[in-house]
Amino acid sequence: MHRSDDISELCSRFEEELRAGKTPDIDAYVESVSEQDRDEFREKLLEIQSIAAEQTVAFPTDDSTTSDKPRPEDKLASIVTEFELDIQAGRNRRLSEYLPEDLSDSDREEAISELVDRKRAALQLDGESISLDDMINEFPDDVETIHSLFPEHSEEFLKGTPAGGFSAPTEPIPDGEDLSKTSRSIGPYRLIKEIGQGGMGTVYLAEQSEPVRRKVALKVIRQGLESRGVMARFQAERQAMALMHHVNIATVYDAGSTESGLPYVAMEFVHGIPITDYCDSFSLTLEERINLIQQACDAVQHAHSKGIIHRDIKPSNVLVTEYENERRVKVIDFGLAKALNDSNRLSEETVDTLCGQVVGTLQYMSPEQASMGKLEIDTRTDVYSLGVVLYELLTGSTPVKRESVKTQSIEQVMTTIREEEPERPSRRLAESEEVAAAVSSKRGTDIRSLDSSLRGDLDWIAIKALEKDRTRRYSSPAELRDDLFRYLNNEPVRARPPSVGYRLGKFARKHRSGLIVATSLMLVAVLGIAGIVWQWNRAEHNSLKLIRAETQNAVKNVALSSGFDIPERLASLDSLPKDIITEELEFQFDHTSGQQQLSLAYALAEVGEPPVEVLIDAVANLDTPPDEAFNVIPALEVSRSDANTALQIRASQEFEKKNWRAYSRLAIVGIHLRNLTLVSKILSTESVSTPNSLGRGSAPDPRSVFIDELIQWHGDLDNLATVLKDGSTPEVRSAFCYGVASIDELDPRDQSSWQSLMNDWYRERNDSKTQIAAGWALREWGFSPPYDRIEFSNLIDGIFDEATPSSEAGMIAKAFERSPIEASQILKETADDLISQNRWREAARVAIVLMQMGDNSLASKLLSTAPDPETDIWNPEPRTAFIQVCRIWNGGMDRLLDQLNDVNSPDLRSGFASIVGGIPNLPKSTRDRWGQLLSGWVLTSPESGPHSASKWALERLELPIPPLPTSPTPIEGQDWWTTPMDLTMLRIPVGSAELSTGTFQSEGNLWMSDQEITVRQFKDFAHNDDPNTGLPNWKDVGNFGRTIDETHPCQQVSLEDAAQYCNWLSREFDLEEVYEIQLLDPHPGAGSPHYYEITLRSGADGFRLPTEPEWEYCCRTQTTTDFFFGSDVDLLPQFAVYSRPTTQPCGTKLCNAWGFFDLTGNVHEWCWGGSDPTHRIFRGGSSQNSYKACQSIFAYREALQSKRTDVVGFRVVRGPLTTETAALPEGHASR
């Protein structure tokens, strides 16, 4: 077998055999080409064969028809039975609903006939009749069958005589008279005015008077054109339109002849505008234009299904009208329609095109039509014309420019149509910036955004529809429509850039004669002038070497460029041969890596071969600088469908790894490529986080990460605005409002685009999330959107939206203040409903807005520490939730401070001290103002809670704590006092509680230190010269723990050491010692056992250790939750030092509601109690324990009282012994 270099010619021969009804041998064809081309060639032949199988009307074969299957009697009987039962029951269903989808054509025809006959009989019993129009509307795909059931209409209609009993005009219409200037009528049609003229006839707007009154378009053949060919063509158009019934094709109502014998047809009057004019007049977007061309595809596909080719698709035959507020396309003028086979003859007379006759409109004509009869026309000619209309909708011009049609001969234009490849739409747009600006404006966008949208999939879809080789074209309008659908839905499209081999083959075929001449001259030169040829070859070789060297240098310069330098370097390649550039780029690309390989990837994209995987890797690589987004994204747009597929795969991998930064970058690129699925996914993803000491999650929130990445890595912001203008979700819109408005030094053009878009979003009343976000963004840019336009319901939605920024709380409050009484009532009712459902965080947001409005009542309720009067139990979760929420969402702490200046509520004071101390990076002016307020609370608050919380907040804000007055005894009317030894004692509040040890009752006469005894405080005791300690020389013991920081709690102290400290402290204040401590044996020396007997003195008023119930009561603060702040272990790091190798300074963590610090962590604490006097109890977790030891119920009851252990310390109590304390065993020796 010979090797063929012209695969296209073989394809044409294969197709001709199919047309002739033959069955060509695919294997024989495949073996006729070179081995490396066989796989691609086989796929092409199979595609042609598939097209022939799908369109048997266009490619009839000997075996293309099969005999009808016999009708299943039981299926028809079932249909009829169901119909009769409905008639008896009075149910009126559409006849089409009785037909199952799996009926064969013959069975369907018989079933329709049976149903229509029975429907007609049933209506006649009621004195009614069945309507032909109704049946056609119900069975649009079975028009012929329906017409056969109405012979009184269809036979007369197809013969060209008045249908439906219409009578001829009573007065004859004179030959040659201008019908537009007469008041005469044609049958039931009164002519109103002429609305158009075509090649064969004139179209009038007319009014039909009977049997219905309506406007129609009446097309009458022009006087003097009654030739056999014209009459046949007019009759063919009538027949063609009678065969079709589709929502996007003008409907035919009637046909007939005038008195003088001129045929006419009455059609639906379409008050429409040519599709291109309509789109430009209303500045439709690309998506809206594509939706319209898809409707045109549907209409032409319907015509093809009826065996009809239009052959004159152009904007003036594709009209757009508006029906019930929807745009609707109507395809009209089937005057050049052609039947695909004899079974659908459009007229008894011939309408065949003569050889060499041009049929169609030049600019929209297919290469087959331009071949002047050399190629048979099939359905793909309409696909080409649809492609021209699509091209014009995208670019504002046709592939063959209008100027060429005006200045060139018809033969030159047709040669261009047959041979010259059209420019890609994006390239056509780039020819003139002035024209491009006008075109972009009419598409509701700008040049950059339109170019970005055209590059890639739309380029290749248009080019595939316009392929000169129709075997490479879409095989049907439905395929073109479906590929456009895939583009709109961000799915991979079928269209692809043509391969390099195909382009070279096209070049060779186009210049075949020149190549033959060149080859002949070469042979003559070789044979006759060998020396000259040698010199010429050498010169050519040197020239090629110079070109290659220049190309290599240019490619190397591209590889060494980065960022915004890349486009300029890429431009330097334009003057060099494309094949050499491509070869050199591919070689260098394979032998480089990193930034150089990435730069070469951009260059490969310029020649239509983007290495998608490398580009996607660059997107996901967090080391890729933000500027590269402006290069990566355009490169990926060259092959948008492949890029989207690769994006989906890589994004899924990053999502599984919870690599939110990489995923965010991929999602941003996806938006540029019209793929919003990735961004929607990350913005709807919730993360499970563990808050840090400030109450914020240590695990990053995906939404926050996305916004942070958007601020840095966004690419062309104007293009993002174009993509997001329609179809984005509230989550996406609001995230972009927050992100774009946070970008530093925003380009004025980008800001203008986004300002316009945000204004549009802001006006959408049904989208509160976006409305709040857009309002915030516009104010960030110095604009003031009218918040009073927002409905109360939208404002409440904004309160609950976790994405609403903190600053918006104040703006929402201002919006509510336009009707404060009504707003306050609505907000409080909303809060009551939330509280009843334990939705504390949402209730806290409502309380914050109310505070911004000057109402503190709800905040006081949530921050309350009062127990339930019936149960003596306090639920801390509302207070904890309010503190957590207000730290990150408050509307401005300055405004809240103004509401708290004169507040005396201890719960509000302690709550807001806990809040402000947990907010990092407060502005200096705000911090200083709060410092003044907190200092006042420290000194003047009589309650211990606000006193302790305010001291803690000042330390966290790195502000000085005011000097505290000292007193050796409690201060009357105050729940706290500070001793001269810098020990702060807090009153144990009055109340009772059920504890792990039983019921406990406090009378309010007990005091406990606010924190554990520190290293410095214990040193004051250990290093004193008091001879009464009876203990070894403490100066040699060390630092009482593993830290040299004296602010840490003391540790490595035994219970006996703690008792000695209490007695020493009592002596310092002239109080009676609580403990009698006696050394039973002389101290035998370091490291040897020693024995002490510890006895309680009844009635002593000095310092002592807390009993276990006293300690637990102060820790729990009358709660029953796992911890004193609630049961959410994720919040524990704010309140306890745990799970770490060392302790922290006392009071580092937030105190509980009563003002006590570190009861759940840092060090275990000795308590007095236990049934075995040699083994005592310590409570509370330590820095080395897990969270479980920090629970309020935790206790260790087997502690040897004489053992000095790491992370075991103590705090002290002053006050009378409780009943439980007095009942403890006394006087026992311990070891």
C-alpha positions, 0 to 999 in steps of 0.5 A, spaced: 500 500 500 502 507 498 503 512 503 498 518 502 500 525 505 493 528 504 489 525 509 483 530 508 483 528 501 482 520 503 477 523 508 473 526 503 473 520 498 471 516 504 465 520 505 463 520 498 463 512 498 458 513 504 454 518 500 453 513 495 450 508 499 457 504 499 460 501 506 467 503 505 473 498 508 476 502 514 482 498 515 483 498 507 483 506 508 487 506 514 493 501 511 494 507 506 497 512 510 504 512 514 504 508 521 505 514 525 498 517 522 494 511 523 491 511 530 489 519 528 486 517 521 482 511 524 479 516 529 477 521 524 474 515 519 470 513 525 467 520 527 465 521 519 462 514 520 458 516 526 456 522 523 453 518 517 449 514 522 446 520 526 444 523 520 441 518 515 437 523 512 444 527 510 448 520 508 443 515 506 446 508 506 443 501 503 442 499 510 440 505 513 432 503 514 429 498 517 422 495 517 418 497 523 417 493 529 410 490 530 405 494 534 405 490 541 397 490 542 397 490 549 401 496 550 396 500 545 390 497 549 393 499 555 394 507 553 387 506 550 384 504 557 387 509 561 385 514 556 377 512 557 378 511 564 380 518 565 374 521 560 369 517 565 372 520 571 372 527 568 380 528 568 382 532 562 389 530 561 394 532 555 394 526 550 402 526 550 402 524 557 399 517 555 405 516 550 411 512 553 418 514 551 419 507 549 414 507 543 417 505 536 415 510 530 410 506 528 407 505 534 407 512 536 403 514 530 398 509 531 397 511 538 396 518 536 391 516 531 387 512 536 388 518 541 386 523 537 380 520 534 377 518 541 378 525 543 374 528 537 369 523 539 368 525 546 368 532 544 363 531 539 358 529 545 359 535 548 358 539 542 365 541 541 371 540 536 378 538 536 383 544 534 389 542 529 393 548 532 392 545 539 394 538 536 400 541 533 402 544 539 401 538 543 405 534 538 410 538 535 415 532 533 409 529 529 406 534 525 405 530 519 402 525 523 397 530 526 396 533 519 394 526 516 388 526 521 385 533 519 385 532 511 380 538 511 386 542 513 392 539 511 391 537 503 388 544 501 394 547 505 399 543 501 396 544 495 397 551 496 389 553 496 386 557 502 385 552 508 380 552 513 374 554 509 377 561 507 374 564 501 377 568 496 377 575 495 371 578 493 374 583 489 380 581 484 387 585 485 389 588 479 396 585 476 402 589 478 398 593 483 402 595 489 399 591 495 402 596 500 398 602 497 391 598 497 386 597 502 384 591 499 384 584 502 387 577 500 382 572 503 381 573 511 387 578 511 387 585 511 394 588 508 397 594 513 403 595 510 410 592 507 415 590 512 420 587 507 422 584 501 426 578 499 429 575 493 422 572 491 417 576 494 414 581 498 412 581 506 406 585 508 404 586 515 397 584 515 391 582 520 387 576 520 380 577 521 377 570 522 377 565 525 381 568 529 383 576 529 391 576 529 397 580 526 400 576 521 406 576 516 404 575 509 409 573 504 406 574 497 411 572 491 413 579 487 409 580 480 413 578 474 417 573 478 412 567 476 418 563 473 418 556 474 424 556 478 421 561 483 415 558 483 418 552 485 422 555 490 416 559 493 412 552 494 418 549 497 419 554 502 411 553 504 412 546 504 419 547 509 415 551 514 409 547 514 413 541 516 416 544 522 413 546 529 418 549 534 418 555 539 424 558 535 421 558 528 416 562 525 410 558 525 406 558 518 398 559 519 396 558 512 397 558 505 393 560 498 393 564 492 391 571 490 386 572 485 391 573 480 394 566 481 400 569 486 402 564 491 402 567 498 403 564 505 401 567 512 406 566 518 407 568 525 409 575 525 415 576 529 416 583 531 424 582 532 430 585 531 436 581 528 440 578 533 447 582 532 443 588 532 439 586 538 445 584 542 449 590 541 443 595 542 442 592 549 449 591 551 448 583 552 454 580 555 457 574 552 453 569 556 447 572 554 449 572 547 451 565 547 444 563 550 441 566 544 445 563 539 444 556 543 436 557 541 438 558 534 442 552 534 436 548 537 431 551 531 436 549 526 437 542 529 429 541 529 429 543 521 435 538 520 431 533 524 425 534 519 430 533 513 431 541 511 437 545 510 436 552 511 442 555 507 441 562 509 443 563 516 445 570 518 443 575 523 437 578 519 434 571 519 435 570 526 431 575 530 430 576 537 423 578 540 421 578 547 416 574 550 413 574 557 419 577 559 424 572 556 428 573 550 426 568 544 430 567 538 426 566 531 429 563 525 425 565 519 426 565 511 427 558 509 427 561 502 433 557 500 431 551 504 433 544 501 431 537 502 436 532 504 433 527 501 427 525 496 423 523 502 422 530 504 421 533 497 419 540 498 416 541 492 413 537 486 417 542 481 425 542 482 429 547 486 435 544 485 441 549 485 444 549 478 452 547 477 456 554 479 450 557 482 451 561 488 446 560 494 446 564 500 449 570 503 457 571 502 459 573 509 455 567 512 456 562 506 460 556 508 466 553 504 461 548 501 456 553 498 462 557 496 465 551 492 459 553 486 456 546 486 463 542 487 461 539 494 454 537 495 451 541 501 449 537 507 447 540 514 454 542 516 453 548 512 448 551 517 453 549 522 458 553 519 453 559 518 451 559 525 459 559 527 459 566 523 454 569 527 457 566 533 463 569 531 460 576 530 456 576 536 463 575 540 467 580 536 463 585 532 465 582 525 465 576 521 471 572 519 470 575 512 471 582 513 465 587 511 471 591 507 473 585 503 466 584 501 465 591 499 472 591 495 473 584 492 470 581 487 465 575 488 470 570 486 475 573 490 471 573 496 469 566 495 476 564 494 477 567 501 471 563 504 474 556 501 481 557 503 483 562 508 483 560 515 479 565 520 483 569 525 481 566 532 476 571 535 481 574 541 486 575 535 481 579 531 479 583 537 487 585 538 487 588 531 485 595 533 484 598 540 479 603 538 475 598 535 476 593 541 474 598 546 467 599 542 466 592 541 467 591 549 463 596 551 457 593 547 458 587 551 458 590 558 465 589 559 472 592 557 478 590 553 482 586 558 476 582 560 473 581 553 480 578 551 480 574 557 474 571 556 475 569 548 482 566 549 481 559 550 475 555 549 471 560 546 476 561 541 476 554 539 469 553 539 468 558 534 474 556 530 471 548 530 465 551 527 468 555 522 473 549 520 474 549 512 474 541 512 467 540 514 469 533 517 473 537 522 467 541 524 461 540 529 457 535 525 450 538 527 448 544 531 446 540 537 453 539 538 455 546 537 450 548 542 452 542 547 459 545 547 457 552 548 453 549 554 459 546 557 463 552 556 458 556 560 458 550 565 465 550 566 466 543 563 471 541 558 469 542 551 470 538 545 473 544 541 481 543 541 487 547 538 489 544 531 495 540 532 502 542 529 501 536 524 495 539 521 497 546 520 503 544 516 499 539 512 494 545 511 500 549 509 502 544 504 496 543 500 495 551 500 501 552 497 502 545 493 503 548 486 509 553 489 512 547 492 512 543 486 515 549 482 520 550 487 522 542 487 522 542 480 527 548 480 531 545 485 532 539 481 534 543 475 539 547 479 542 540 482 543 537 475 545 543 471 548 548 476 551 544 482 556 549 484 551 555 485 546 550 488 552 548 493 553 556 494 545 557 495 545 551 500 550 554 504 547 561 504 541 558 506 544 553 511 548 559 514 541 563 514 538 558 518 543 557 523 543 565 524 535 564 525 536 558 530 541 562 534 537 568 534 531 564 536 535 561 542 537 567 545 530 570 545 528 564 548 533 564 553 531 571 555 524 569 556 527 564 561 530 569 565 525 573 565 519 574 571 513 577 573 511 583 569 517 583 564 515 576 561 510 579 556 515 584 553 520 578 552 514 574 549 513 580 544 520 579 542 518 572 539 513 574 534 518 576 528 521 569 528 519 563 525 513 559 529 516 552 528 523 554 530 520 557 536 516 552 538 522 547 537 526 551 541 521 552 547 520 545 548 527 543 548 529 549 553 522 547 557 525 540 558 531 542 560 530 547 565 526 548 572 523 553 577 522 560 575 525 559 568 521 553 566 515 557 568 517 563 564 518 558 558 511 555 560 508 562 558 511 562 552 509 555 550 502 558 551 503 563 546 504 558 541 498 554 543 501 549 547 501 550 554 504 545 559 498 545 564 500 541 569 507 545 570 502 552 570 498 548 576 504 546 580 506 554 580 499 556 582 499 551 588 506 553 590 506 558 595 513 560 593 510 563 587 510 570 587 503 574 587 505 578 580 506 571 577 498 570 577 498 575 571 502 571 567 499 564 569 492 565 568 492 568 561 497 562 560 492 557 562 486 560 559 489 558 552 486 551 554 481 553 559 477 546 559 484 542 560 486 547 565 479 546 569 480 539 569 487 539 572 485 544 577 479 540 579 484 534 580 489 538 584 484 542 588 481 535 591 488 533 593 489 540 597 483 540 600 484 533 603 490 535 606 487 542 608 492 546 605 487 552 605 492 557 602 494 552 596 487 551 595 485 558 595 490 560 590 487 554 585 480 557 587 482 564 585 485 561 578 478 557 577 474 564 577 478 567 572 477 560 568 469 561 569 469 555 574 466 557 581 465 551 584 472 551 587 471 558 591 464 556 593 467 549 596 472 553 600 467 558 602 462 554 605 467 549 609 467 550 616 474 548 620 474 545 627 479 549 631 482 550 638 482 557 640 488 560 643 489 564 649 485 570 646 479 565 644 481 565 636 482 558 633 489 555 632 487 552 626 486 557 620 479 558 618 478 556 610 474 563 609 479 567 612 485 564 609 481 565 602 480 572 603 488 573 605 490 569 599 485 574 595 488 580 598 495 578 595 494 573 589 488 575 585 491 576 578 486 581 574 481 584 578 477 587 573 476 580 570 474 577 576 469 583 577 466 581 570 466 573 572 462 575 578 457 580 576 452 574 575 451 567 578 456 568 584 453 566 591 452 571 597 458 567 600 463 568 594 460 575 593 461 577 601 468 574 601 470 578 595 468 585 598 472 584 604 478 581 600 478 586 594 477 592 599 483 590 603 488 590 598 493 596 598 494 601 593 488 598 588 489 600 581 483 606 580 480 602 574 480 596 578 477 600 584 472 603 579 470 596 576 469 593 583 465 600 586 460 599 581 459 592 582 459 593 589 453 598 588 449 593 584 450 588 590 448 593 595 442 594 592 439 587 592 435 587 598 434 579 598 441 578 599 443 581 606 450 577 607 452 581 600 449 587 602 452 588 609 459 586 606 458 591 600 456 596 605 463 595 609 467 595 603 464 602 600 465 605 606 473 603 606 473 606 600 470 613 603 463 612 600 457 612 604 452 607 602 445 609 605 444 603 610 437 606 611 435 602 605 436 595 608 430 592 611 430 590 619 430 582 617 437 583 613 440 587 618 438 581 623 441 576 618 447 581 618 448 580 625 448 572 625 453 572 619 459 570 622 463 573 616 460 580 618 466 584 620 466 587 627 466 594 625 459 593 622 456 592 628 456 599 629 453 601 622 448 596 623 446 599 630 446 606 626 441 603 621 436 600 627 436 607 630 432 610 625 426 606 628 429 605 635 423 603 639 421 598 634 428 596 633 429 594 640 423 590 641 425 586 635 432 585 637 430 583 644 424 578 642 429 575 637 434 574 643 429 571 647 428 566 642 435 565 641 436 564 649 430 559 649 434 555 644 441 556 648 444 559 642 448 564 646 453 566 641 448 569 636 444 572 642 451 575 644 451 579 637 444 581 638 446 584 645 452 588 642 448 591 637 443 593 643 449 596 647 451 600 640 444 603 641 445 605 648 442 599 651 446 594 656 440 590 659 441 584 654 449 584 655 447 585 663 443 579 662 448 574 659 454 576 663 450 575 669 454 571 675 447 570 679 445 563 680 438 560 679 434 562 686 431 556 686 437 551 684 443 555 687 446 553 680 449 558 675 450 557 668 457 560 666 456 559 658 452 565 656 457 569 659 463 565 656 460 566 649 459 573 650 466 574 652 468 570 646 464 573 641 465 581 643 473 580 643 472 579 635 465 582 634 464 589 637 463 595 633 468 598 636 471 598 643 471 606 643 463 606 643 462 601 648 467 604 653 462 610 652 457 606 654 460 603 660 463 609 663 458 610 668 456 603 669 456 600 676 454 593 675 460 588 677 458 583 672 458 588 666 465 591 669 468 584 670 465 581 663 468 587 659 475 587 663 475 580 661 474 582 653 478 588 652 484 584 656 483 579 650 483 583 644 490 584 641 493 590 637 488 595 640 489 602 637 494 606 642 488 611 643 483 606 645 488 602 649 489 608 653 482 610 654 481 603 657 487 603 661 484 609 665 477 606 666 480 599 668 485 603 673 478 606 676 475 599 676 481 596 680 481 601 685 473 603 686 470 596 685 468 593 691 467 586 688 472 582 687 470 579 680 471 586 677 477 588 681 481 581 679 479 582 672 481 589 671 488 588 674 489 582 669 486 586 663 491 592 665 497 587 665 495 584 658 495 591 655 501 592 658 499 598 662 501 600 669 496 597 675 495 603 680 498 602 687 493 598 691 492 601 699 494 595 704 491 593 710 492 588 715 485 586 716 479 586 711 476 593 709 469 594 711 464 594 705 469 591 700 470 584 698 477 584 697 483 587 701 491 587 700 496 585 705 502 589 707 506 583 704 502 584 697 497 578 698 490 579 695 485 576 699 478 575 696 471 574 700 468 567 699 461 569 697 455 567 701 451 561 698 451 554 698 452 548 693 452 541 692 460 539 691 463 532 690 464 532 698 457 534 699 453 540 701 457 546 702 454 553 705 458 559 705 456 565 710 461 570 707 466 570 713 471 567 709 477 569 705 482 566 700 488 568 696 486 570 689 492 566 687 497 561 689 503 563 694 509 565 689 516 563 690 517 570 692 512 570 697 515 563 700 522 566 700 520 571 705 518 566 710 523 561 708 529 566 709 527 570 715 530 569 722 524 567 726 526 561 730 519 559 731 519 555 724 522 549 727 524 547 720 531 546 717 535 552 714 530 554 708 536 558 705 539 552 703 533 549 699 533 553 693 528 556 689 522 552 691 521 549 684 524 549 677 524 556 676 528 562 678 522 567 676 519 569 683 512 570 680 511 563 679 507 559 684 512 556 689 512 548 688 516 542 692 513 544 698 510 539 703 503 540 707 507 541 713 511 546 709 505 550 707 502 549 715 509 552 717 508 558 712 501 559 715 503 560 722 508 564 720 503 569 716 499 569 722 504 571 727 506 577 722 499 579 723 499 578 730 493 573 729 493 566 733 496 560 729 491 555 727 496 549 727 500 546 732 506 543 729 511 538 733 517 535 731 517 528 734 524 526 733 530 530 732 532 532 725 537 526 723 540 530 718 539 531 710 535 526 707 533 522 713 525 521 715 523 526 720 516 526 723 511 532 725 505 532 729 500 537 726 494 539 730 488 544 729 487 549 734 479 550 735 477 558 734 484 560 732 483 566 727 490 566 723 491 563 716 490 556 714 490 552 708 483 551 705 479 545 706 477 541 700 470 543 700 472 551 701 477 550 695 472 546 690 466 551 692 471 557 690 473 553 683 466 552 681 463 558 683 456 555 683 457 551 676 455 544 675 459 544 668 466 541 667 470 547 668 468 554 671 467 557 665 463 551 661 464 545 658 468 547 652 475 544 653 477 548 647 476 554 651 481 551 657 487 555 654 484 561 656 483 559 663 489 554 665 496 553 665 496 545 663 500 540 658 506 544 658 513 542 661 513 549 666 509 553 670 507 560 668 507 567 672 501 567 677 495 570 674 497 569 667 490 566 665 484 569 666 480 569 673 474 566 674 467 570 675 469 571 683 476 573 681 480 567 683 486 565 678 489 559 677 484 554 680 485 549 675 492 549 673 499 551 674 500 547 680 496 542 684 494 545 691 494 542 698 488 542 702 486 540 709 482 534 709 482 526 708 481 521 713 488 518 713 492 524 717 499 521 714 496 522 707 492 529 705 489 532 699 491 536 693 486 539 688 486 542 681 491 540 675 498 542 674 502 545 668 504 537 667 497 535 667 492 534 661 485 537 661 482 532 665 486 534 671 483 541 670 476 539 671 473 542 677 471 535 680 479 533 680 482 531 686 488 527 689 487 524 695 493 519 696 498 525 697 504 524 703 503 530 707 511 530 708 513 529 701 516 535 697 513 534 690 514 538 683 508 542 681 505 542 688 504 548 691 498 552 695 494 558 697 491 560 704 485 562 707 483 566 713 477 565 717 473 561 722 473 553 721 467 550 718 464 544 721 467 540 716 474 542 718 473 541 726 470 534 724 477 532 721 482 528 725 487 531 729 493 530 733 496 524 728 503 524 727 505 524 719 511 521 716 
